Amino acid sequence: MIRINLLGQARPKAAKQAVPLEATLQVVLAIAAVAVSGVILFVVYMSQKRDLDAANKRIAALRAEKASLEQIKQDVDRFQSQKSVLQQRIDVIETLQKNRSGAQDLLQMVANTVVRVDSLWLTSMTRTSDSLNIKGEAGSINAVANFITELKRSGYFDKIEISNAKEDDIQTGVETYGFEMNVAIAPMNAPTPQPKTQPAGSTQPPPAPAKGRS
């Protein structure tokens, strides 16, 4: 659409309205406040994010350490179980070895006692706990008495009780006495009797060694 100016006068221009300075300053301050707030929020966010990442890493490290410790605990428990089984086996072996050594010492001590008595021999010997049941034959009652004396002197036996001792003459024309006795084994920590020493300046010769069983 075409407009024609019939008056022939120049059309006045619209005057520009001035913007108040106070309003401009408020806008600038508002934009600055928003920018500063954004920067602060960003800094706080980044700081909290770093803290959160560090906490997550710490949690992951603690979980890994916990799993490692649980594995170590399982290994320790398994080793303790194996150690317990091995210790039981060692105890059994040591007990058997001790009993075998004790039985050998006992037999050796009885044998050493018998050979120091003439005309005496054993027919059976049974051990029950800490006592022995001994049966044997002797050429005389004195031989039985000497055997009891030697048992007491050994320091290995005590509390000797004779349950039977009588003449049986198991061989024709030979006088023999059968005997049975119960002998308690002395505690293993009992001191072993030591041979008596001759007084200083004594001229008495040492006793002759005991003769073996004939």
Residue frames as qw, qx, qy, qz and C-alpha x, y, z in Angstrom:
[[0.000, 0.888, 0.460, 0.000, 0.00, 0.00, 0.00],
 [0.447, 0.255, 0.008, 0.857, 1.43, 3.38, -1.00],
 [0.197, -0.805, -0.417, 0.374, 0.96, 6.44, 1.21],
 [0.376, 0.543, 0.185, 0.727, 1.10, 9.95, -0.30],
 [0.289, -0.477, -0.359, 0.748, 1.96, 13.04, 1.77],
 [0.208, 0.761, 0.487, 0.374, -0.53, 15.64, 0.50],
 [0.281, -0.925, -0.124, 0.223, 0.63, 18.37, 2.89],
 [0.602, 0.681, -0.161, 0.385, 4.08, 18.53, 1.34],
 [0.285, -0.814, 0.408, -0.301, 5.75, 18.77, 4.80],
 [0.422, 0.345, -0.816, 0.192, 8.48, 16.60, 6.13],
 [0.794, -0.436, -0.374, -0.199, 7.26, 13.98, 8.52],
 [0.245, -0.761, 0.486, -0.354, 8.70, 14.52, 11.97],
 [0.585, 0.195, -0.774, 0.143, 10.95, 11.76, 13.32],
 [0.750, -0.584, -0.281, -0.132, 10.04, 9.97, 16.52],
 [0.064, -0.777, 0.504, -0.373, 12.21, 11.06, 19.41],
 [0.670, 0.062, -0.713, 0.197, 14.28, 8.38, 21.15],
 [0.636, -0.721, -0.058, -0.270, 13.44, 7.76, 24.81],
 [0.175, 0.619, -0.669, 0.372, 16.43, 7.85, 27.17],
 [0.794, -0.242, -0.556, 0.045, 17.01, 4.74, 29.33],
 [0.447, -0.845, 0.164, -0.242, 17.37, 5.60, 33.01],
 [0.306, 0.580, -0.704, 0.275, 20.89, 4.96, 34.42],
 [0.488, -0.330, 0.639, -0.494, 19.50, 3.34, 37.59],
 [0.917, 0.173, 0.170, -0.316, 17.66, 0.66, 35.61],
 [0.695, 0.566, -0.438, 0.070, 20.78, -0.11, 33.58],
 [0.003, -0.549, 0.728, -0.411, 22.84, -0.47, 36.75],
 [0.721, -0.152, 0.495, -0.460, 20.29, -2.85, 38.27],
 [0.919, 0.347, -0.080, -0.170, 20.41, -5.04, 35.18],
 [0.473, 0.613, -0.586, 0.240, 24.20, -5.11, 35.21],
 [0.286, -0.446, 0.695, -0.486, 24.25, -5.94, 38.92],
 [0.866, 0.018, 0.296, -0.402, 21.68, -8.68, 38.40],
 [0.842, 0.459, -0.283, -0.007, 23.72, -10.24, 35.60],
 [0.224, 0.600, -0.664, 0.386, 26.89, -10.00, 37.70],
 [0.556, -0.325, 0.576, -0.503, 25.15, -11.60, 40.69],
 [0.945, 0.185, 0.086, -0.256, 23.92, -14.44, 38.52],
 [0.669, 0.566, -0.454, 0.161, 27.41, -14.95, 37.10],
 [0.056, -0.546, 0.690, -0.472, 29.05, -14.90, 40.54],
 [0.758, -0.156, 0.434, -0.461, 26.44, -17.31, 41.89],
 [0.921, 0.344, -0.134, -0.127, 27.06, -19.63, 38.96],
 [0.437, 0.591, -0.606, 0.304, 30.81, -19.53, 39.56],
 [0.346, -0.430, 0.649, -0.525, 30.35, -20.24, 43.29],
 [0.886, 0.025, 0.260, -0.383, 27.94, -23.09, 42.61],
 [0.815, 0.473, -0.334, 0.013, 30.34, -24.55, 40.05],
 [0.176, 0.574, -0.687, 0.410, 33.27, -24.37, 42.50],
 [0.576, -0.271, 0.568, -0.522, 31.17, -25.98, 45.26],
 [0.930, 0.222, 0.029, -0.291, 29.97, -28.66, 42.86],
 [0.663, 0.535, -0.500, 0.155, 33.50, -29.49, 41.72],
 [0.091, -0.508, 0.701, -0.492, 34.76, -29.60, 45.31],
 [0.741, -0.107, 0.461, -0.477, 31.95, -31.92, 46.39],
 [0.894, 0.375, -0.173, -0.171, 32.47, -34.04, 43.29],
 [0.406, 0.562, -0.664, 0.280, 36.17, -34.44, 44.15],
 [0.362, -0.350, 0.678, -0.535, 35.26, -35.36, 47.72],
 [0.873, 0.101, 0.221, -0.423, 32.68, -37.86, 46.49],
 [0.782, 0.479, -0.399, -0.010, 35.14, -39.42, 44.04],
 [0.145, 0.522, -0.735, 0.408, 37.76, -39.70, 46.81],
 [0.599, -0.200, 0.554, -0.543, 35.21, -41.28, 49.15],
 [0.920, 0.259, -0.019, -0.294, 34.18, -43.78, 46.48],
 [0.591, 0.530, -0.584, 0.171, 37.83, -44.69, 45.86],
 [0.159, -0.433, 0.720, -0.518, 38.36, -45.11, 49.62],
 [0.797, -0.026, 0.348, -0.493, 35.29, -47.32, 49.87],
 [0.872, 0.395, -0.262, -0.118, 36.48, -49.44, 46.95],
 [0.339, 0.543, -0.692, 0.335, 39.95, -49.75, 48.54],
 [0.422, -0.311, 0.641, -0.560, 38.42, -50.75, 51.90],
 [0.902, 0.134, 0.125, -0.390, 36.21, -53.34, 50.22],
 [0.741, 0.477, -0.466, 0.072, 39.23, -54.81, 48.44],
 [0.059, 0.489, -0.725, 0.482, 41.17, -54.84, 51.72],
 [0.685, -0.165, 0.444, -0.554, 38.24, -56.51, 53.47],
 [0.931, 0.268, -0.126, -0.211, 38.08, -59.22, 50.80],
 [0.521, 0.527, -0.614, 0.272, 41.84, -59.74, 51.13],
 [0.229, -0.406, 0.676, -0.571, 41.60, -59.99, 54.92],
 [0.851, -0.016, 0.236, -0.469, 38.73, -62.46, 54.66],
 [0.851, 0.386, -0.356, -0.012, 40.84, -64.62, 52.35],
 [0.240, 0.511, -0.688, 0.456, 43.76, -64.41, 54.78],
 [0.547, -0.284, 0.515, -0.596, 41.43, -65.34, 57.66],
 [0.944, 0.142, -0.019, -0.297, 40.21, -68.37, 55.73],
 [0.669, 0.470, -0.533, 0.217, 43.82, -69.39, 55.06],
 [0.078, -0.469, 0.666, -0.575, 44.70, -68.94, 58.76],
 [0.770, -0.141, 0.330, -0.528, 41.67, -71.00, 59.83],
 [0.926, 0.283, -0.228, -0.108, 42.65, -73.74, 57.39],
 [0.443, 0.511, -0.624, 0.391, 46.25, -73.71, 58.62],
 [0.372, -0.398, 0.575, -0.611, 45.07, -73.83, 62.24],
 [0.915, 0.009, 0.120, -0.385, 42.89, -76.83, 61.43],
 [0.821, 0.395, -0.392, 0.122, 45.78, -78.57, 59.71],
 [0.127, 0.546, -0.636, 0.531, 48.07, -77.69, 62.62],
 [0.654, -0.302, 0.414, -0.556, 45.57, -79.18, 65.09],
 [0.971, 0.151, -0.068, -0.173, 45.39, -82.42, 63.11],
 [0.632, 0.501, -0.493, 0.325, 49.19, -82.61, 62.83],
 [0.166, -0.534, 0.584, -0.588, 49.60, -81.87, 66.54],
 [0.856, -0.172, 0.255, -0.415, 47.21, -84.71, 67.39],
 [0.921, 0.304, -0.237, 0.062, 49.24, -87.06, 65.22],
 [0.332, 0.581, -0.558, 0.491, 52.47, -85.88, 66.84],
 [0.493, -0.453, 0.476, -0.570, 50.98, -86.39, 70.30],
 [0.970, -0.005, 0.067, -0.235, 49.90, -89.94, 69.40],
 [0.774, 0.442, -0.372, 0.258, 53.35, -90.74, 67.99],
 [0.059, 0.588, -0.564, 0.577, 55.10, -89.28, 71.04],
 [0.723, -0.337, 0.348, -0.493, 52.81, -91.22, 73.36],
 [0.984, 0.148, -0.084, -0.053, 53.48, -94.46, 71.51],
 [0.567, 0.544, -0.459, 0.415, 57.21, -93.76, 71.50],
 [0.240, -0.563, 0.516, -0.599, 57.16, -92.93, 75.20],
 [0.880, -0.200, 0.230, -0.364, 55.19, -96.07, 76.03],
 [0.918, 0.302, -0.229, 0.112, 57.54, -98.19, 73.94],
 [0.327, 0.583, -0.524, 0.529, 60.60, -96.65, 75.55],
 [0.503, -0.476, 0.434, -0.577, 59.02, -97.08, 78.98],
 [0.976, -0.034, 0.052, -0.208, 58.24, -100.73, 78.27],
 [0.761, 0.433, -0.375, 0.304, 61.81, -101.34, 77.11],
 [0.014, 0.588, -0.533, 0.609, 63.22, -99.68, 80.21],
 [0.746, -0.338, 0.289, -0.495, 60.88, -101.72, 82.39],
 [0.986, 0.121, -0.108, -0.021, 61.86, -105.02, 80.79],
 [0.547, 0.538, -0.453, 0.454, 65.52, -104.10, 81.01],
 [0.255, -0.564, 0.489, -0.615, 65.23, -103.21, 84.69],
 [0.901, -0.203, 0.190, -0.334, 63.41, -106.47, 85.51],
 [0.905, 0.309, -0.242, 0.161, 66.00, -108.45, 83.57],
 [0.286, 0.599, -0.507, 0.550, 68.85, -106.69, 85.40],
 [0.541, -0.476, 0.415, -0.556, 67.18, -107.50, 88.70],
 [0.980, -0.024, 0.023, -0.196, 66.65, -111.17, 87.88],
 [0.772, 0.427, -0.374, 0.286, 70.27, -111.80, 86.83],
 [0.022, 0.597, -0.549, 0.584, 71.46, -110.56, 90.24],
 [0.710, -0.293, 0.433, -0.472, 69.57, -113.36, 92.00],
 [0.086, 0.283, -0.945, -0.141, 70.74, -116.98, 91.92],
 [0.006, 0.204, 0.978, -0.032, 68.33, -119.85, 91.25],
 [0.289, 0.584, 0.493, -0.576, 65.37, -117.74, 90.17],
 [0.092, 0.061, 0.627, 0.771, 63.57, -117.27, 86.88],
 [0.421, 0.298, 0.256, -0.818, 60.33, -115.71, 85.76],
 [0.321, 0.258, 0.889, 0.200, 57.52, -117.54, 83.98],
 [0.124, 0.713, 0.549, 0.417, 55.19, -114.61, 83.24],
 [0.199, -0.330, -0.237, 0.892, 54.87, -110.87, 83.72],
 [0.082, 0.689, 0.620, 0.365, 51.72, -108.83, 83.11],
 [0.161, -0.050, -0.180, 0.969, 51.50, -105.07, 83.32],
 [0.096, -0.744, -0.640, -0.165, 48.32, -103.32, 84.42],
 [0.097, -0.977, -0.074, -0.176, 48.54, -99.53, 84.49],
 [0.095, 0.788, -0.508, 0.336, 51.40, -98.79, 86.92],
 [0.644, -0.424, 0.593, -0.232, 51.77, -102.24, 88.44],
 [0.459, 0.374, -0.774, -0.223, 53.20, -105.61, 87.46],
 [0.897, -0.222, 0.251, -0.288, 52.00, -109.11, 88.20],
 [0.278, 0.603, -0.747, -0.035, 55.08, -111.32, 88.28],
 [0.954, -0.170, 0.161, -0.187, 55.10, -115.12, 88.41],
 [0.398, 0.656, -0.639, 0.052, 58.18, -117.27, 88.61],
 [0.949, -0.202, -0.231, 0.070, 60.08, -120.17, 90.09],
 [0.047, -0.810, 0.510, -0.287, 62.92, -120.15, 92.61],
 [0.647, 0.164, -0.723, 0.175, 65.29, -122.72, 94.06],
 [0.392, -0.282, -0.679, 0.554, 64.59, -121.50, 97.58],
 [0.162, -0.885, -0.435, 0.035, 62.56, -119.09, 99.62],
 [0.429, -0.615, 0.085, 0.657, 65.74, -117.10, 100.20],
 [0.332, 0.118, 0.535, 0.768, 66.01, -116.57, 96.44],
 [0.038, -0.753, -0.569, -0.329, 62.51, -115.06, 96.44],
 [0.385, -0.840, -0.195, 0.327, 63.46, -112.80, 99.36],
 [0.461, -0.338, 0.307, 0.761, 66.64, -111.73, 97.54],
 [0.225, 0.438, 0.602, 0.629, 64.60, -110.94, 94.42],
 [0.185, -0.882, -0.429, -0.063, 62.30, -108.67, 96.45],
 [0.475, -0.685, 0.031, 0.552, 65.35, -106.94, 97.94],
 [0.410, -0.049, 0.469, 0.781, 66.85, -106.32, 94.49],
 [0.087, 0.683, 0.588, 0.424, 63.55, -104.95, 93.21],
 [0.300, -0.906, -0.254, 0.160, 63.46, -102.41, 96.04],
 [0.519, -0.508, 0.221, 0.651, 67.12, -101.48, 95.56],
 [0.454, 0.347, 0.524, 0.632, 66.59, -100.74, 91.86],
 [0.016, 0.377, 0.155, -0.913, 64.57, -97.63, 92.69],
 [0.242, -0.014, -0.606, -0.757, 62.22, -98.55, 89.84],
 [0.550, -0.378, -0.687, -0.288, 59.69, -100.47, 91.91],
 [0.127, -0.225, 0.606, -0.752, 57.98, -100.07, 95.26],
 [0.675, -0.030, 0.319, -0.665, 55.07, -101.52, 97.26],
 [0.421, 0.226, -0.850, -0.220, 55.85, -105.18, 96.59],
 [0.693, -0.172, 0.417, -0.562, 53.21, -107.63, 97.76],
 [0.109, 0.180, -0.963, -0.166, 53.55, -111.44, 97.58],
 [0.725, -0.049, -0.012, -0.687, 50.25, -113.13, 96.89],
 [0.991, -0.036, 0.024, -0.124, 51.60, -116.68, 96.72],
 [0.236, 0.662, -0.703, 0.106, 54.84, -118.51, 97.50],
 [0.840, -0.255, 0.405, -0.256, 54.93, -122.24, 98.05],
 [0.264, -0.375, 0.847, 0.270, 56.90, -125.37, 97.20],
 [0.779, 0.376, 0.017, -0.501, 55.70, -127.02, 94.00],
 [0.501, -0.310, 0.777, 0.220, 58.59, -129.27, 92.91],
 [0.681, 0.567, -0.050, -0.460, 57.76, -129.00, 89.23],
 [0.604, 0.479, -0.635, -0.044, 60.72, -131.27, 88.50],
 [0.929, -0.326, -0.171, -0.045, 61.11, -134.61, 90.24],
 [0.826, -0.179, -0.156, 0.511, 63.93, -134.59, 92.75],
 [0.320, 0.282, -0.038, 0.904, 64.45, -130.82, 92.46],
 [0.174, -0.643, -0.569, 0.483, 63.18, -128.52, 95.17],
 [0.129, 0.298, 0.283, 0.903, 61.48, -125.47, 93.64],
 [0.016, 0.545, 0.578, -0.607, 59.16, -122.80, 94.89],
 [0.167, 0.573, 0.535, 0.599, 56.54, -121.10, 92.81],
 [0.158, -0.480, -0.368, 0.780, 55.76, -117.49, 93.64],
 [0.151, 0.683, 0.494, 0.516, 53.47, -114.69, 92.52],
 [0.293, -0.494, -0.303, 0.760, 53.73, -111.03, 93.45],
 [0.226, 0.876, 0.356, 0.234, 52.30, -107.65, 92.58],
 [0.527, -0.253, -0.013, 0.812, 54.82, -104.84, 92.15],
 [0.166, 0.935, 0.264, -0.167, 53.98, -101.15, 91.83],
 [0.616, 0.398, 0.094, 0.673, 56.09, -99.13, 89.40],
 [0.330, -0.573, -0.233, 0.713, 57.63, -96.12, 91.12],
 [0.299, 0.915, 0.153, -0.223, 56.95, -92.65, 89.65],
 [0.765, 0.462, 0.057, 0.445, 59.28, -91.84, 86.77],
 [0.111, 0.846, -0.196, 0.483, 60.50, -88.71, 88.54],
 [0.795, -0.600, 0.078, 0.042, 61.74, -90.69, 91.54],
 [0.049, 0.825, -0.560, -0.059, 65.50, -90.25, 91.97],
 [0.895, 0.208, -0.393, 0.034, 67.60, -93.17, 90.86],
 [0.738, -0.648, 0.147, 0.118, 69.58, -94.59, 93.79],
 [0.385, 0.786, -0.468, 0.120, 73.29, -93.85, 93.48],
 [0.858, -0.036, -0.438, 0.267, 75.95, -96.36, 94.53],
 [0.536, -0.840, 0.020, 0.076, 77.42, -95.69, 97.93],
 [0.478, 0.707, -0.400, 0.333, 80.97, -94.33, 97.97],
 [0.775, -0.211, -0.426, 0.416, 83.65, -95.51, 100.35],
 [0.324, -0.939, -0.046, 0.109, 84.53, -93.11, 103.17],
 [0.358, 0.816, -0.395, 0.226, 87.81, -91.26, 102.81],
 [0.085, -0.602, 0.739, -0.290, 90.71, -93.29, 104.15],
 [0.867, -0.103, 0.353, -0.336, 88.74, -96.52, 104.28],
 [0.021, -0.458, 0.855, 0.242, 90.67, -99.66, 103.43],
 [0.643, 0.201, 0.685, -0.278, 87.57, -101.82, 102.98],
 [0.149, -0.059, 0.747, 0.645, 87.54, -103.28, 99.44],
 [0.515, 0.122, -0.131, -0.838, 84.50, -102.55, 97.24],
 [0.743, 0.059, 0.578, -0.332, 81.80, -105.25, 97.19],
 [0.252, -0.112, 0.848, 0.453, 82.21, -107.97, 94.60],
 [0.457, 0.103, -0.344, -0.813, 79.79, -107.87, 91.65],
 [0.732, 0.012, 0.496, -0.467, 76.67, -110.00, 92.06],
 [0.229, -0.128, 0.910, 0.320, 76.71, -113.33, 90.33],
 [0.503, 0.084, -0.397, -0.763, 74.31, -114.12, 87.57],
 [0.845, -0.071, 0.259, -0.462, 71.53, -116.70, 87.74],
 [0.214, -0.349, 0.898, 0.161, 72.93, -120.23, 87.53]]
